[in-house]
Amino acid sequence: MRSTPSRWLVPLAVISMLVPGCGDAGDGATDATLAATTTTTTSVVPASVPSLDAFPIIIDTDVSLDDAMAIPYLLRRPDIEILAVTVSGTGVAYCEDGVSIVPGLLAVSGAESVPVACGSEVPVDGSNGFPAAWRSGMNAMATSGILPPGGSVAAATASDLIAQVAHDSPVPPMMLLLGPHTNLAQALRDHPDLETDLAGVFMMGGAVDPAGNTLENPNAEWNLWIDPVTDAEVLATDLPVSIVPLDATNRVPMTSFFADQLAAHLTTPEAQAVYDLLMLNPGSVASGLSFWNQFAAVAMVEPDVAVWHDLDVTVLQGGGPPSAGTLATGIGRPASVAMAADREAFETEYLTTLTSEAVAASEWQTDATLTISSEGWAYDGPTTVAPGQFTMIVENHSEHSMIAAHGWLVDGATWEDLEAYTSIEQPPWMELGSFATVDSRIETIWTIDFSVPGLNVLVGLDLVTERVAWRYPLNVEG
């Protein structure tokens, strides 16, 4: 296992507590990469929801913040009928918290009759898992009081509930996978005829061109890394499969601008609940996190928010935990893969549906731009700033994911001391402010609160090479 710069990552773990299983590389770089891996571009996704009055779906979720924002959106869609929600116990939320949160989300929309069940908290194979701090942190959502009491949890296991509702549905439902695939794979094992009762599988997971976002395998994304054997079993079916990887979700960052736009339109119970949950973890809108499962939910019913490519895909199994869970292309079974995203179209659709009002996408008003590439980095903005909130676009065109950290020097330390410091451990003479995750090939927003006058510093930590990738001084007016 790669060593972890723990002192830098502790604040990041707090900010990213509700991460699910989470860039614009520039038009030229992205197009060149896609040309090497893509066969056909399609305008309609084979595994997307057909045009019916109310198409049935089964949601399998690990109940992280992005899932809790995705489910209310789907509940607001009159053309979607949610038959059941199963909780992936191998995901971010433990079963106890997951089966508390989901019924509350359903109750907000008056959908208490939708059955809920949880599956195993242990992967089918291996011992990969989300960090314990992230998982235990989900209890804050479960006990916040934001969501009303919901319906009762089904006595059936997640596996049996999936098979039951799929078999009983007059129209084969779509499986929407928003977390690890343990539940669906177990259901396919337990119920050999299940495949004939499903219309297809739509999943968020993996990374094709950008780097992944797990701590042990830099090429893997969390949802596919947790239980790779089950990923392979799901892909081994003949069901149509659509995948929304980081290639698309890296292009739809969750920002304070979005939160402000939502705050101005709290016109439905679902909009109010989503906003309150978002404010329960305010760091999520300032730290570079993406709309992972929110985007996947929208893309399932409005596929034009993404650019789709037909690719042959497989999930690697060998090489031990560090390499297992990588989404590989060019081999395996065919799937429709979202390789880019339209942020404005996504936000407009999500906000309009959630609020029942015509709401435009948020507008970005930023103070500076930081551009990172494999050749180096460049800062375009003021060198002296006023105290208060400072918003920066961070464009990471490189193949490595990073942590961006803001801080200030203490105990008489100087800029020369920082330049001579090569470790990615937090210097003992540096206090830390905000953090941001800067995934590979992403354009995101980093909001910094400059409250300490004098010399402030911005530092980028490359998690692959374990080196300081860039640093920049900013003077905060006193």
ABEGO torsion letter per residue (X at the ends): XBBBBAAAAAAAAAAAAABBXXXBAEAAAAAAAAAAABABBBABBAABBBBBABBBBBBBBAGBAAAAAAAAAAAABAABBBABBBBBAABABBAAAAAAAAAAAAAAAGAAABBBBBBBABBABEABBBBAAAAAAAAAAAAAGABBBBBBBBABBAAAAAAAAAAABABBBBBBBABBAAAAAAAAAABAAAAAABAEBBBBEEBAABBBABAABAABBAAAAABAAAAAAAAABABBBBBBBAAAAAABBBBAAAAAAAAABBABAAAAAAAAAAAABAAAAAAGBBBBAAAAAAAAABAAABBBBBBBBBBBABGEAAABGBBBBGBEBBBBBBABBBAAAAAAAAAAAAAGBBBBBBBBBBABBBBBBAAEBBBBEBABBBBEBBBBBBBBABABBBBBBBBBBBGGBBAAAAAABABABBBAABBBBBBBBBBBGBBBBBBBBBABBEBBBBBBBBAAAGBBABBBBBBBBX
